[in-house]
């Protein structure tokens, strides 16, 4: 089957033929229908997180189950599934406490199946890793059954793919991590797929003031379309901070950072009023550090919270978000700039490096 392979840091992905072993006990074979090109794929391609290839990138995927191995009851053959890039072991203390985003037994971050192996190789026998044990820039994948979450059949595959990462990360950061309340004031810094999903989550939560901040005017227009009440062009950091405070009457109750840069993390913390909460959603390069005024943080009872995957429980939250989309309450499809083929992945990564657009989706 065809897949886009990263051979090493900073090199273009190459589309090639790979061998895919059949699923073993507890695993499923999924024919990929759509895969978003996410900023985490760019971090991986650029070597920001240290690992090297060969590796099939892609983790924001959805498709149809073609085969299941022994011991699998869910999903079933023929079902549409969105893929969970942080498959839970379901046995560790965190999983048992309902905190699957803190699972200590997953092999996803090592890009391995639960038994420590993988299923991809080249014709010469060279092992190829699957990013986060998914590798969705490929025509087919073998994944742990708990990584394949069934969705309503009428969900468009492109929408299902985005629910697998950016939409869940952003929407659930607002709904679960922050528990945004009706009539809240919210600022969202960074309007990629995750940041715009935070905007949609704040709308669902009933926030009445939603300030969207970015350096790209077109993204501000998109944020307005998705429910932002105010927009701030972040050409100048000091002017942006002042505009945020003005729009929120002195500072937002919740400031979401969805970029993953020290400068924007510091901006999110700096605009908080007493009692406000900064929710850090964007992933930085390894070793990135940010600073804040410790006295102000303590004196004003301000909070800083990290939000991995929106503290989501995908088996519950993926179908919920798909239902909201189908009900017309979560316009996920408006995040999509372009549908591309597998050969367009490198151009999509380059566009992301330039800050252009929100989401390009590989459609198989």
N, C-alpha and C positions, 0 to 999 in steps of 0.2 A: 504494500500500500504506500501511497505518497505521503510525505511529511516534510515540514520545513525544519531543518536541523541547524543548530548553532554549533560550530566547531570550536569556537574559542572567543574570548573577550574581544569585542570591537570588530568582529568579522561579520559580513552579511550572512543571513540565513540562506541555506541552499536547499532547494526542493529536490528530494531524492526518493528512491524506492527503499523501503525498509521491510524486514521480516517482523511480523507480530505473532508472538506465541499465543495459543489459545488460553482462555481463562482457566485458572485453577480454582480449587474449592474456595467459596466465598467471594468470587470475582464475577464480573460481567463484561461482555463485549458490547461496545456501543459504536454505532455508525454515526460519526459526527455530522451534524447538519449545519451548525453555525458556531463560530468562535470569535469573540471580540478580541481586539488588539488592545491590551491594557498596559498601563504605565509600569506595572510590575514586570511585564515581559521586557520592557525597555531597560529597566534596572538590571535585569538578568543579562540581556544582550550586551550591555555596556560594562559589565563586570563590577557593578556597584556593590554586589553582595558576595563577591568572592569566588563563586563556583565557576567552573569552566565546562566546556563541552567534552564530547559530543552530547547534545541534548535537544530533544524536540520541545520547542517552546509552546506557549499557549496554555491557559488554565481557565478561561472564561468561556465555557463551552456547553453545548446542548446537543442532543441527538436521540437516536432511537435504539433501544436495546435489541441486539440481534441474537444474543445467546447468553445463557446463565449457567454457571457451574454448580456443582453439588453444594447444598447447604444454603442456597439463595431462594428466599421466598419473595422478597421485594428488592428490586423491581421485577416485573415480568417481561418476557419477550414481547416486543411490539410497542412498549410504552415509551412516550416521550419523557426524557429525563434532563434536568439541569445538573451540572456536575459541581460538587462541593470540593473546593481546592484544599480544604483542611479536614480531610476525612477523619472522623473520630474513632478511637478504639472502642468506645462505649464501656470500658472496664475500669479506667483509672479513676482516681478520686474526683477529678474535675468533671469528667463525664457523668459520674454517678450523682454529682451535685447539680447537674443540669447546666454546666459551664463548658460546653463542647469547644468553645473558642480557646480554652486553656488546656485542651487535651495534652497530656504528657506521653501518651502511648502511640500517637500517630507517627507514621513514617513519611508523611507528606513533605516535611521540610528537608528530608534527606532524599526526596524524589524517589522513594522506594515503596513497594507494596508492603503489606503487613508482615510478610515473611522475610523482608530484607532484600528481595530480588527485584528485577524488573522484567518486562516482556518484550523489549525492543532490541533489535540487533541489525547490523548490516549483513550483506550477503557473505562477507568474509568472516563473520562471527564476532566482529567488534560490538561490544555492548553499547547501547545508546540509552541515555536516561530520558525519562519523561518528566517534564517540569511539574513539580508538586504532585508527582505520581499520576498526572493527567496527560500532559502533552497534546493539547487540543488543536494544534496546527497540524493535524493529520486526518486522514480519511476515516480511520478507526482507532479506538483506544480500548485497552483492557484496564479496568479500574476496580477497586474494592466496591462491593455492593453498597456499602454505606456512603460511598461518594456519589451515587447515582440516585437522585431524588425525583420521583415521578411528579409530573405536572399535568394539568388538564390538556387533553389532546389538541384542543383548539388554540393553545398558546403558540404564537409564531415562534419558530426556532430562534430567530435573532433576538427576540424578547427574552426567551428562556435562557439564552446564553448570557445576556447581561444580568439577569437575575442571579446567575451563578457567581458573580463577583461584584461589579461596581454598584449595581442597584441595591443589593442586600447590604453591602458595606456602608453605603451612604444613608439609605432610608432607615435602616435599623440603628445607625448611630444616633439619629434623631429620636426614634421611637423607643429604643430600649436602653442604649448607653446613657443618653442624656435625659430620657423621659421628658421631652419637651411638652409643656402643658399648653392648653388653650390660652390664647391671648398673650403668649410669650413674645419676647423680642429675641431675634436670632440674627447672627451674621455668619455668612459662609465665605471663607477666603479660599479661592481656587475653584474654578468652574469647569473642571474636566468631568468625566463620567461620574466619579464619586461625589464631587462637590455639587453637581446639579442634582444628583440623587438625594443629597442632604436637603437641598431646597425642596424637592418633592416630599421628603419625609416631614419637613417642617410644615408644609401645607397640610398634609394628612393629620398632623398633630394639632392643627388649629392655631398655629402661631399667627399673630396679626401683623407683626413687623418682621419682614425677612429681607435682610440687606445682603446683596450678592456682590462680591469683590473680585476683580480680575484685571489683568493688564491688557486683555484682548477685548475690544468693543463688541465684536460679534458674539462673544460668550455672554456678555451682559444682556444682549438682546434675547439670547436663548433663555437666560435665567428669568427674565420678565415673562416670557412665554410660558414658563413652567410654574409661575406663581410668586416670584420675588416681588416685593413691594417697592424696593429701592435698589439702585445699583451704584457702585463706586468704581471708577476707573483708577487702578492702583499704579499710576505712572510715578507718583511721588509718595513715599511711605508716610511722611508726616501729614500731608494733605489728606491721604486716605484715612488715617486714624481720626483726624478731625471730622471728616465727613461721616465716618461710622458713628462717632459719638453724637453728632448732630441728628442723624437719622434715627437713633435709638434713644434719644432723650438722656444722654449721658453715658451710654454704654449698654451692650446687650446682656441679657441674662445668660445667653449661650453663644459662645464664639467657636465655630467649627473651623479647623485648619485642615484643608484637603489638598495640600501641595506636597508637603514633606521637605520643606526648606527651613533652615534656622531662622531666616528673616521673617517668614510668614508665621512660624510658631511664636516668635517673639511679639509680632503684631497682635496675634489672637489673645495672648496673655495681657498685653499692654492696654487693650481697649476695655477690659472688664471693669465694671463698677463693683463696689463692695457686694459680696455674695454671688458674683458671677462665676460661670464655669467655662473653662476652655476645654474643648474636646478635640484631641489630636487624632486625626483620621489618616492623614497622609503618611506614607512610609518614606523615611529618609534613606540616604546612603548609610552604610555601616560606619559607625564612629561619629556621626554628625552630632554636634552639641549646640544647645541653645541656652540663653540665660534670661533671668527675670529678676525683678526687684523683690528679694525675699521678704523684706519688711512689709511692703505693700501687700504681698500675697497673704501673709499671716494677719496683718492688722485689718485687712478688709475681708477676711474669711473667704478669699477667692479659692477656686479649685482648678486643678489641671488633671484631666482624665485621659488615658489612652484608650482608644477604641479599635480593637482588632476584629475585623469582619463584622462590625456592628454588634458584637456580642450575640451573634445570631445562632439559632439552632436550625440549620438548613432544612431538616426533615419537616419542620413545622413552618418555618418562615418562607421558604421558597414557594410552596403552594399558596400561602397567604398572599404573597406579593403578586403571583400570577393571577389570583382571583381579583385583586384590586385593579390590575391592568385590564382584565376582561370586563370588569364593571365600569371602566372608563374613569377610574379615580387615580390611576398611576400611569401617566403617558410615557412609558419607557421607550416606545418607538421614536419619540422626538429626540432622543439622544444620538440616534444613528445618523452619521454624515454620509456614509458611503458603504455599499456592499461590494466586496472585492473577491477575487479569486486567491488561491494560495500563493500564486506568484507575486501578488501585490503586497505581501507582508512587509518586505523591506521598505517599500515606499511609505507604508502606513507608519512604521517605526520612525522614519525620517520626518514625517509630518508631525509626529508627536514631539520629536526633539525640537522642532521649530515652534511648538505651541499651537499648531493649527488644528482646529476642529475638536470634536469631543470623542466620538467613537467610530471607528471603521471596523466592520464585521466581515470576517471571511465566511462566505456562504459556499457550501459544498453541493 
